[in-house]
Amino acid sequence: MSEASIKDSLNGALTAEHRRLDQLWDETQEALANDSSPKLLARLEAFEQTLRQHIADEEEVLFPCFEERTGMRPGGPTVVMRMEHRQMEALLRELMLTISEGSDSFHVFERVNAFSALMDGHDKKEEGVLYPMMERAFGGAER
């Protein structure tokens, strides 16, 4: 992803990626009520892989460009976003372990709810604060 393509499509493209992840997560939650553990674990692994790619795109390309442009390192909003990425990854691992161990549905849904709340809050911060900051930093139009 070049800086020019980041500048031209930042907020819309990243928000669309969030909606795609939301849809995959919704489908995963639906599977919780209907699928057996092996099928559910496969769906969770597919979701996790998509999420990891989104996180890698942000952390390996977008965040460093933003930090370089603004001088916001090692502090700034990207530090919080990276921390929340680690929390989401840990919650997904816990969820997969809980399912693979055959834990009761209460413990599964407890982790699902924790992940959902974290992801929702994280997306709102990125879309409402960080992405507009990035658009300004890269000289794009602010929404």
Beta strands, then each sheet from edge to edge (+ up, - down):
end
